[in-house]
Amino acid sequence: MPTRNLESTKAAPNYTPFHPRWYRPHVSVYWWLGEWHYLKFILRELSSVFVGVVVIEALMLIQALRDGPEAYAHFLQGMQNPLVLVLNIISFFFVVFHTITWFNLAPSAMPVRLRGKRVPDVLVAAPSYVAWIVVSAFVSWLILQ
Amino acid sequence: MADKITLEIARYSPERDDKPHYESYEVPVYKEWVVLDALNHIKDTVDGSLTYRWSCRMGICGSCGMMVNGEPKLTCATFLSSYARDGKKIRLEPLRYFPVVRDLVTELNDFLSKLKKVKPWLIRKDEPPLSQGEFLQTPGQVDRYKQFSMCINCTLCYAACPVVGLEPIFVGPAALALAQRYNLDSRDQGAQERTAMLAHPDGIWGCTFVGECTRVCPKHVDPAGAIQQYKLAAVVSWLKSFVLPRGQDK
């Protein structure tokens, strides 16, 4: 069996390993505009801003209620501003989008197992939707009664 | 006479080109032909210099992944006939976000080093003697990790993940899913050893749950699910460290 002479390999002078010129593609700043899946992801992330808007409005509402009828009337007047109305309409659609997308993603983050078998994703997501409908119906009943 | 379809193939020669360009080839469309058959046809009869990886032709080796009309696909499992309608063309490019070595061949060393970092093998703290026999698992225990063990390292999920493109240091979907595959294995005792690499901004916390890795996975591995499940487990373990500062891993 011929044996490799390690010493001579070590001593080989000026050895330059072959290194090809790789082409490294550049990722555009607008990578998310080209495909619907990416755009949907960015819209889902952006929806958090509108969820924040709704939360701030809810906190302002509670503060107005605490401060009395005059403050509440002032709050309602502010809400009738056309710009606020437009913002609220946009926020509504984003909050619904946010809710649906996250409810649909929940089963993959929290798989439920029963008797060693994974429960279908639809059944894991369903309780969230049911709770959403029940709470919405209760709030509607409170407002409309 | 079979229908024809045009393949626009990204060509890049490191000796000659600064960036890739496209060359068009017309190939016949047979109903049993996949995109890889068309590439082999071109290489055999039209242009022998066309370079791409392939091996098994049956969706197991994970070598022939490419961008087919902008979508990461295994070309051995993508039929020409699904693109042949309405005179459509097929544009073939190397998998996105990877450095290109030549034509459709990508550089995989970065992926392979990330894969190694998450220690995707069984780690034991104790090594029972062979006389004790094999480690037995119930079907339920196998079922917990089986889905994540189906990965063939085709790297389609890396080409689908924008985080991989924007943050090249991100460990990436396949490696994280494979780490979770071993974490969930009842024979493994190395979950804690993997934590340093996984529960890290370049690990699971780099993932923003775009979910594209799961959508494009040809083996239905669901890497996005694996990562989110690990995120949840990491948070629970972190909370436990407050509630049960001692003995949380017991």
Interface residues (C-beta under 8 A of the other chain):
Chain A: P20 R21 W22 Y23 R24 P25 V27 W31 W32 G34 E35 H37 Y38 F41 E45 L105 S108 A109 M110 P111 R113 G116 K117 R118
Chain B: Y12 P14 E15 D17 K19 P20 G70 R96 Y97 P99 V100 V101 R102 E107 T138 P139 G140 D143 R144 P162 G165 L166 T208 F209 V210 G211 E212 T214 R215 D222 A224 G225 Q228 Q229 K231 L232
